[in-house]
Amino acid sequence: MVQHKRPMTNSGTPGSFDLAIRAFSYCNEAQIRCGVRVTLTKENYHELKDLIDLSLQLGAYRFCVY
């Protein structure tokens, strides 16, 4: 499983980062193309490189920035 120094989520739901990573893994196993969508804000823009790296590590089909 992918590990990250800090969950990058705005959902406010405890454990949502780990659930999203697990779901991504299940989709990959089922050969379902998944992508990562990110809304950049002044609070998280400095994490863009980490987000791209994580997406590559997950095997994301697409990476979208809003």
Backbone as CSV, one residue per row, in Angstrom:
resi,resn,N_x,N_y,N_z,CA_x,CA_y,CA_z,C_x,C_y,C_z
1,MET,0.844,-1.184,0.000,0.000,0.000,0.000,0.888,1.245,0.000
2,VAL,0.405,2.274,-0.642,1.131,3.534,-0.717,1.117,4.207,0.643
3,GLN,2.247,4.700,1.037,2.348,5.447,2.289,2.673,6.892,1.954
4,HIS,2.108,7.795,2.685,2.385,9.205,2.479,2.586,9.833,3.833
5,LYS,3.425,10.859,3.862,3.771,11.482,5.136,2.571,12.110,5.822
6,ARG,1.581,12.512,5.043,0.400,13.167,5.598,-0.756,12.974,4.627
7,PRO,-1.897,12.534,5.118,-3.030,12.393,4.212,-3.378,13.716,3.558
8,MET,-3.515,13.684,2.235,-3.848,14.886,1.479,-5.331,14.816,1.149
9,THR,-6.156,15.265,2.046,-7.591,15.202,1.812,-8.278,16.359,2.507
10,ASN,-9.343,16.785,1.923,-10.169,17.822,2.521,-11.514,17.268,2.940
11,SER,-11.664,15.961,2.924,-12.969,15.365,3.200,-13.381,15.515,4.652
12,GLY,-12.409,15.571,5.551,-12.744,15.657,6.971,-13.155,14.322,7.566
13,THR,-13.101,13.261,6.780,-13.485,11.940,7.255,-12.238,11.159,7.626
14,PRO,-12.113,10.769,8.890,-10.935,10.001,9.296,-10.801,8.713,8.481
15,GLY,-9.589,8.457,7.995,-9.320,7.235,7.254,-9.659,7.309,5.773
16,SER,-10.171,8.446,5.305,-10.597,8.529,3.903,-9.428,8.410,2.937
17,PHE,-8.254,8.880,3.319,-7.084,8.767,2.449,-6.751,7.301,2.218
18,ASP,-6.671,6.523,3.292,-6.361,5.096,3.170,-7.435,4.351,2.375
19,LEU,-8.691,4.714,2.568,-9.763,4.086,1.807,-9.647,4.397,0.318
20,ALA,-9.296,5.628,-0.009,-9.146,6.008,-1.411,-7.989,5.250,-2.055
21,ILE,-6.887,5.115,-1.332,-5.731,4.378,-1.859,-6.101,2.909,-2.069
22,ARG,-6.818,2.339,-1.130,-7.242,0.937,-1.247,-8.183,0.763,-2.439
23,ALA,-9.115,1.683,-2.602,-10.046,1.609,-3.730,-9.301,1.709,-5.062
24,PHE,-8.294,2.566,-5.112,-7.483,2.703,-6.320,-6.819,1.368,-6.643
25,SER,-6.306,0.711,-5.631,-5.656,-0.581,-5.806,-6.635,-1.620,-6.348
26,TYR,-7.846,-1.649,-5.804,-8.863,-2.596,-6.277,-9.213,-2.341,-7.742
27,CYS,-9.332,-1.075,-8.095,-9.643,-0.746,-9.493,-8.510,-1.185,-10.418
28,ASN,-7.284,-0.967,-9.996,-6.143,-1.413,-10.807,-6.174,-2.923,-10.997
29,GLU,-6.456,-3.663,-9.926,-6.526,-5.127,-10.023,-7.613,-5.573,-11.002
30,ALA,-8.703,-4.814,-11.065,-9.814,-5.145,-11.955,-9.630,-4.534,-13.343
31,GLN,-8.487,-3.914,-13.564,-8.149,-3.258,-14.833,-9.147,-2.157,-15.192
32,ILE,-9.576,-1.440,-14.169,-10.437,-0.273,-14.345,-9.545,0.957,-14.265
33,ARG,-9.575,1.771,-15.298,-8.716,2.962,-15.322,-9.219,3.975,-14.296
34,CYS,-8.294,4.470,-13.491,-8.613,5.462,-12.465,-7.715,6.669,-12.632
35,GLY,-8.217,7.791,-12.198,-7.432,9.011,-12.240,-7.471,9.719,-10.906
36,VAL,-6.605,10.697,-10.798,-6.530,11.513,-9.584,-6.950,12.932,-9.962
37,ARG,-7.835,13.493,-9.170,-8.286,14.866,-9.385,-7.963,15.670,-8.133
38,VAL,-7.362,16.827,-8.365,-6.882,17.651,-7.254,-7.343,19.084,-7.455
39,THR,-7.861,19.665,-6.402,-8.160,21.085,-6.412,-7.034,21.780,-5.653
40,LEU,-6.245,22.568,-6.366,-5.146,23.291,-5.722,-5.685,24.525,-5.015
41,THR,-5.176,24.718,-3.821,-5.533,25.894,-3.027,-4.251,26.500,-2.476
42,LYS,-4.382,27.637,-1.856,-3.191,28.251,-1.263,-2.656,27.405,-0.108
43,GLU,-3.500,26.544,0.449,-3.057,25.671,1.540,-2.321,24.427,1.056
44,ASN,-2.553,23.993,-0.202,-1.949,22.729,-0.628,-1.102,22.817,-1.894
45,TYR,-0.985,23.978,-2.494,-0.259,24.076,-3.772,1.180,23.575,-3.663
46,HIS,1.780,23.708,-2.486,3.165,23.258,-2.302,3.289,21.728,-2.339
47,GLU,2.164,21.016,-2.293,2.172,19.550,-2.339,2.006,18.995,-3.752
48,LEU,1.981,19.866,-4.756,1.716,19.417,-6.118,2.688,18.330,-6.571
49,LYS,3.967,18.512,-6.344,4.952,17.499,-6.758,4.673,16.163,-6.072
50,ASP,4.388,16.193,-4.771,4.072,14.956,-4.049,2.815,14.298,-4.608
51,LEU,1.830,15.097,-4.974,0.601,14.555,-5.542,0.853,13.887,-6.891
52,ILE,1.683,14.513,-7.702,2.039,13.920,-8.988,2.806,12.620,-8.772
53,ASP,3.767,12.648,-7.865,4.541,11.426,-7.564,3.628,10.305,-7.066
54,LEU,2.699,10.635,-6.192,1.767,9.642,-5.674,0.912,9.070,-6.807
55,SER,0.452,9.934,-7.691,-0.358,9.477,-8.821,0.414,8.515,-9.710
56,LEU,1.665,8.827,-9.952,2.509,7.932,-10.749,2.710,6.602,-10.036
57,GLN,2.938,6.669,-8.742,3.136,5.452,-7.961,1.882,4.582,-7.976
58,LEU,0.718,5.207,-7.966,-0.543,4.468,-7.987,-0.874,3.915,-9.362
59,GLY,-0.210,4.433,-10.390,-0.510,4.014,-11.749,-1.732,4.721,-12.311
60,ALA,-1.933,5.959,-11.915,-3.099,6.718,-12.364,-3.107,6.863,-13.882
61,TYR,-4.265,6.691,-14.450,-4.448,6.844,-15.891,-4.431,8.328,-16.267
62,ARG,-4.885,9.154,-15.352,-5.022,10.583,-15.616,-4.794,11.363,-14.329
63,PHE,-4.269,12.573,-14.467,-4.068,13.472,-13.329,-4.634,14.830,-13.723
64,CYS,-5.647,15.280,-13.005,-6.303,16.548,-13.325,-6.143,17.525,-12.175
65,VAL,-5.828,18.754,-12.524,-5.680,19.809,-11.521,-6.757,20.865,-11.772
66,TYR,-7.429,21.233,-10.731,-8.467,22.271,-10.807,-8.066,23.457,-9.963
